[in-house]
Amino acid sequence: MTRAVGAPPAPGGSGRTGAAPSARGAAVGRGIGIGLMNGFWRPRILGAWRVPATGPVILAVNHTHFVDGPMLMGTAPRPVHFLIKKEAFIGPLDPFLRGIGQLKVDRSGADRSAVTGALAVLEQGGVLGIFPEGTRGEGDFASLRGGLTYFAVRSGAPVVPVAVLGGDERPGRLVKALPALGSRVDVIFGDAFHAGDGSGRRTRAALDEATAGLQRRLRAHLENARRLTGRAG
């Protein structure tokens, strides 16, 4: 297994938390996301009722588009704090993303600040958004990094798998990773589940086993979402 984006210091570490990013800012971000989704695309949201209405929850999202983060902010039924690569926090985007409650993560090593902020979101009953593949790609959950596992096991928060499908059907587009304007994008939320065996153990073996279980659940949800929507990806 590869180490996580924003990996924990070590299995079994203290994981001490601090102040969470702005919950009010995340609510503003949700409003912006709603405007973007409905202004530029035709979102179809399925299963949003599966996201617990209260308490901590982790949204585990496949990642194929540049705008998957805003898409989820605008389609999730609750405000979301996403872990976002530090490279996105450039110029005026830095204060903007911070202002809407998003978390900057340095993917080059163990980012203790990002870990602290993410755990604080969950401790305060918020919604944490994670791209478990670590970077944009095929969006098929074929390879998971360990951050999702650590946060799920460490916090005990339920995980809701999310599949974002569509938007890439039109040929000849210059930017394949950006959904075609006006196209339909399906966002499918799956059933919430808990990672690991319930013991809370964070040994390397326990985390590896939990990661394998998470991957099975995420890929099963993606396959079901494709069948449900009639999409190949």
C-alpha positions, -999 to +999 in steps of 0.1 A: +000+000+000+012+035-007+012+061+020-017+085+022-023+119+008-018+138+041-007+106+057-009+101+095+024+103+114+023+066+120-002+039+128-014+041+163-002+077+167-021+102+188-038+119+159-044+149+181-068+173+166-072+211+166-095+238+152-116+227+122-119+249+091-149+272+089-182+254+089-199+286+078-174+289+050-182+254+038-219+263+037-210+293+015-190+269-007-220+247-010-240+276-023-213+284-048-212+247-059-249+246-064-247+277-086-219+262-107-235+228-111-269+242-122-254+270-142-230+250-164-242+214-163-273+193-158-268+174-126-288+143-117-284+134-080-292+099-069-292+086-034-284+118-015-307+107+013-281+080+021-258+107+035-264+108+073-283+140+081-262+147+112-229+137+127-195+130+112-193+114+078-167+109+051-175+112+014-152+090-007-154+102-043-139+089-075-118+116-094-119+121-131-128+158-136-110+190-127-142+202-110-152+171-090-147+191-057-172+219-066-195+193-081-197+175-048-200+207-029-230+216-050-247+182-050-241+168-014-270+174+010-246+189+036-216+213+034-183+195+027-147+202+037-125+187+010-088+178+013-074+196-018-038+194-030-017+225-020-010+232-057-045+245-061-040+271-034-023+297-056-028+334-058-063+346-049-075+309-048-056+304-015-077+328+007-109+318-013-105+281-007-096+286+029-126+309+033-150+283+020-137+258+046-114+236+024-083+219+036-049+223+019-028+191+019+008+186+009+009+153-010+047+150-008+048+137+027+030+135+061+011+167+064+003+170+101-017+202+096-040+186+071-045+155+093-053+177+123-078+198+104-095+168+088-099+150+121-112+182+137-139+184+110-150+149+120-148+155+157-171+185+153-196+164+134-188+177+099-185+162+065-150+154+051-146+149+014-117+127+001-105+116-033-091+082-021-072+077-054-051+107-044-051+123-078-073+127-109-072+097-133-095+070-145-118+074-115-122+036-110-108+032-075-082+008-089-056+021-065-063+037-031-039+057-009-042+053+028-056+086+040-092+075+037-086+044+057-068+063+085-094+089+089-123+064+088-107+041+113-093+068+135-126+088+137-151+059+135-171+080+111-191+062+084-180+063+048-204+071+020-191+061-015-198+086-042-196+081-080-194+110-104-202+099-139-207+115-173-199+147-190-172+132-213-194+118-240-190+145-266-161+140-291-136+166-301-135+185-268-102+203-260-103+196-223-114+160-217-112+163-179-138+191-179-174+180-184-189+193-216-209+225-208-246+217-206-240+179-204-257+157-178-235+147-149-247+119-126-237+120-089-246+087-071-244+083-034-241+048-019-249+033+014-229+044+044-206+018+060-179+016+086-143+008+078-122-019+095-133-045+120-146-021+146-117-025+169-102+009+160-067-008+156-043+013+135-015-012+131-001-014+095-017-048+091-051-036+103-050-005+081-040-026+050-069-050+057-093-021+061-080-004+029-087-036+009-122-038+023-128-001+015-116-007-021-140-036-025-169-015-013-160+016-034-155-004-066-188-023-060-206+010-056-190+023-088-201-008-108-236-005-094-237+032-103-227+025-139-254-001-142-280+022-127-272+051-150-263+031-181-229+047-182-195+032-189-176+059-169 
